[in-house]
Structure formats: C-alpha cells, structure tokens
C-alpha cells in the first residue's frame, strides 16, 4: 500500500498523538473486492488517548462514500461511511485475552509497527453491510411482467411466459 504510516500504538496513545488526512480509495487493495469502481477518497483521523481507566485506546474516524454492488439488482449502490471506532490496545497476548472476554469493546494487540492505513481498511471492511441493497423503490430489478427498464428485458420474462403455458 503506497504511503504506509506505521506507529507505536502504545506510545501514540500515551502521547495523545493525532494523525489525519485523506486516502485514495484505489490505495485500499483489500477493499476493492467489495467495490464498484475505486475513484474518490476518504477522510480519516486516528487519535491516541487514554480511556477512563487509563488504558490506551486508538480512536479511528473515517468519512466519505464508496460504491458497492447491490445484491438485488447488481447495480451501483452509493454507501456513505461515517465510522467512529475505539480500539482498546493490549500490550501482550495475556492482556488481549483478558480484555477480549468483554464483548462490548474492540481490542487489538498493540505493537511498535502498526500500519495505520491497514487498520483503517480493516475497520471499513468490518463496517460494510453483509448484503448491500437499494431500497425496493430505488432498485433497478425488473419483476416478471413489469415490462422493460432502460430498454432491457428481464432474463426472467421468458420463464414467466413458459410458466403461463403450463
């Protein structure tokens, strides 16, 4: 991924570090499988802090829009991202397992070389809907017998005609 940014997460959180910028959607390689097109960019902010219990956390904010494929009509679906995630940082495996018992918080293993852009991409992928779809009134799907949309006949209209014969 071009322009990698790595941080020491614990140090970043203790020093209340902040990094923000824009990232091109085309730079997010793993996200491409979910997208229709890769134009545009997303704004992001990663901020380190200590929570109420003085435990280090990373706050990730991502804003922008991406184009997904509607699973109903297979057309383009604009999806607005407005993510705000807090990740508790575990110093080692045992701390990770003890924090992980509480399912209400997201925990990651902190290291000295966390790739911020990969972390942002992970959060975007985790936030995506399982089956993105337009609302029915906006979907371009053509129901059998409804006629043509945009000059194309439904591949199922021939099946509907066969059904009427039998």
C-alpha positions as CSV (number, residue, x, y, z in Angstrom):
1,X,0.0,0.0,0.0
2,X,1.6,3.3,-1.0
3,X,2.4,5.8,1.7
4,X,2.4,3.4,4.6
5,X,2.2,5.0,8.0
6,X,3.3,2.9,11.0
7,X,3.1,3.9,14.6
8,X,4.0,2.5,18.0
9,X,0.4,2.3,19.2
10,X,1.0,2.4,23.0
11,X,3.4,5.4,22.7
12,X,1.0,7.1,20.3
13,X,-1.9,6.7,22.8
14,X,0.1,7.9,25.8
15,X,1.3,11.0,23.9
16,X,-2.2,11.7,22.6
17,X,-0.9,11.5,19.1
18,X,-3.2,12.6,16.2
19,X,-2.9,11.8,12.5
20,X,-5.4,12.8,9.9
21,X,-5.5,13.0,6.2
22,X,-7.1,11.7,3.0
23,X,-6.6,8.4,1.4
24,X,-7.4,7.4,-2.2
25,X,-9.9,4.5,-2.4
26,X,-7.7,2.9,-5.0
27,X,-4.9,2.5,-2.4
28,X,-7.1,0.2,-0.3
29,X,-6.3,-3.1,-2.1
30,X,-8.3,-5.5,0.1
31,X,-11.4,-3.3,-0.1
32,X,-11.5,-3.5,-3.9
33,X,-13.4,-6.8,-3.9
34,X,-16.4,-5.1,-2.3
35,X,-16.5,-2.1,-4.6
36,X,-17.8,-1.0,-8.0
37,X,-15.1,1.4,-9.1
38,X,-12.3,2.8,-7.0
39,X,-12.5,6.6,-7.6
40,X,-12.6,9.1,-4.8
41,X,-11.0,9.5,-1.5
42,X,-11.8,9.1,2.2
43,X,-11.0,11.4,5.1
44,X,-9.6,9.8,8.2
45,X,-8.4,10.7,11.7
46,X,-6.5,8.4,14.1
47,X,-6.1,9.7,17.6
48,X,-4.4,8.1,20.6
49,X,-5.8,8.6,24.1
50,X,-6.2,7.1,27.5
51,X,-9.7,5.9,28.4
52,X,-11.4,6.4,31.8
53,X,-9.4,3.5,33.3
54,X,-6.1,5.0,31.9
55,X,-5.9,2.2,29.3
56,X,-4.5,3.2,25.9
57,X,-7.0,3.4,23.0
58,X,-7.0,4.4,19.4
59,X,-9.9,6.4,18.1
60,X,-10.5,5.9,14.3
61,X,-12.8,8.2,12.3
62,X,-13.4,7.6,8.6
63,X,-15.7,9.7,6.4
64,X,-16.6,9.6,2.8
65,X,-18.5,7.4,0.3
66,X,-17.8,4.3,-1.6
67,X,-19.8,2.4,-4.3
68,X,-20.9,-1.1,-3.5
69,X,-22.8,-3.6,-5.7
70,X,-26.5,-4.0,-4.9
71,X,-27.1,-7.7,-4.3
72,X,-30.6,-7.4,-5.6
73,X,-30.1,-5.7,-9.0
74,X,-26.3,-5.9,-9.2
75,X,-26.3,-2.1,-9.9
76,X,-24.1,0.5,-8.2
77,X,-25.1,1.5,-4.7
78,X,-23.6,4.6,-3.0
79,X,-22.6,3.8,0.6
80,X,-21.8,6.6,2.9
81,X,-19.1,5.9,5.5
82,X,-19.2,7.7,8.8
83,X,-17.2,5.4,11.1
84,X,-16.2,6.1,14.6
85,X,-14.4,3.3,16.4
86,X,-12.5,3.0,19.6
87,X,-9.9,0.2,19.8
88,X,-8.5,-0.8,23.2
89,X,-4.8,-1.6,23.0
90,X,-3.5,-4.7,24.6
91,X,0.2,-4.8,25.4
92,X,0.6,-8.6,25.2
93,X,-1.3,-11.8,24.5
94,X,-2.5,-12.4,28.1
95,X,-3.8,-8.8,28.3
96,X,-5.5,-9.3,24.9
97,X,-7.3,-12.5,26.2
98,X,-8.4,-10.8,29.4
99,X,-9.8,-7.8,27.6
100,X,-11.3,-9.9,24.9
101,X,-13.7,-11.5,27.4
102,X,-15.7,-8.3,27.4
103,X,-17.5,-8.4,24.0
104,X,-18.7,-4.8,24.3
105,X,-15.2,-3.5,23.5
106,X,-12.9,-4.0,20.5
107,X,-9.4,-4.9,21.4
108,X,-6.2,-5.2,19.2
109,X,-2.7,-6.3,20.1
110,X,-0.6,-3.2,20.1
111,X,2.9,-3.3,18.6
112,X,5.6,-0.9,17.6
113,X,4.8,-1.2,14.0
114,X,1.0,-0.9,13.5
115,X,0.1,0.1,9.9
116,X,-2.5,2.8,10.3
117,X,-3.8,2.6,6.8
118,X,-4.3,-1.2,7.1
119,X,-6.1,-0.6,10.4
120,X,-8.4,1.9,8.7
121,X,-9.0,-0.5,5.8
122,X,-9.9,-3.3,8.4
123,X,-12.4,-1.0,10.1
124,X,-14.1,-0.1,6.7
125,X,-14.4,-3.8,5.7
126,X,-15.8,-4.7,9.1
127,X,-18.4,-1.9,8.8
128,X,-19.7,-3.0,5.4
129,X,-23.2,-4.4,5.2
130,X,-23.4,-8.2,4.6
131,X,-25.7,-7.9,1.7
132,X,-25.9,-4.3,0.4
133,X,-29.1,-3.5,-1.4
134,X,-31.1,-0.5,-2.6
135,X,-34.4,0.1,-1.0
136,X,-37.0,-1.7,-3.2
137,X,-38.4,1.5,-4.7
138,X,-34.9,2.5,-5.9
139,X,-33.7,-0.9,-7.1
140,X,-33.4,-1.4,-10.9
141,X,-34.6,-5.0,-10.7
142,X,-37.2,-5.9,-13.2
143,X,-40.0,-8.1,-12.0
144,X,-41.5,-10.6,-14.4
145,X,-44.4,-9.0,-16.3
146,X,-43.5,-5.5,-15.2
147,X,-42.0,-4.6,-18.6
148,X,-38.7,-3.2,-19.6
149,X,-36.4,-0.8,-17.7
150,X,-33.8,1.1,-19.6
151,X,-34.6,-0.8,-22.8
152,X,-33.6,-4.2,-21.4
153,X,-35.9,-7.2,-21.0
154,X,-35.6,-9.2,-17.9
155,X,-34.0,-12.6,-18.3
156,X,-36.8,-14.0,-16.2
157,X,-39.6,-12.7,-18.5
158,X,-39.1,-15.7,-20.8
159,X,-39.5,-18.0,-17.8
160,X,-42.7,-16.2,-16.8
161,X,-44.1,-16.9,-20.3
162,X,-43.3,-20.6,-20.1
163,X,-45.0,-20.7,-16.7
164,X,-48.2,-19.3,-18.2
165,X,-48.2,-22.1,-20.9
166,X,-48.3,-24.9,-18.3
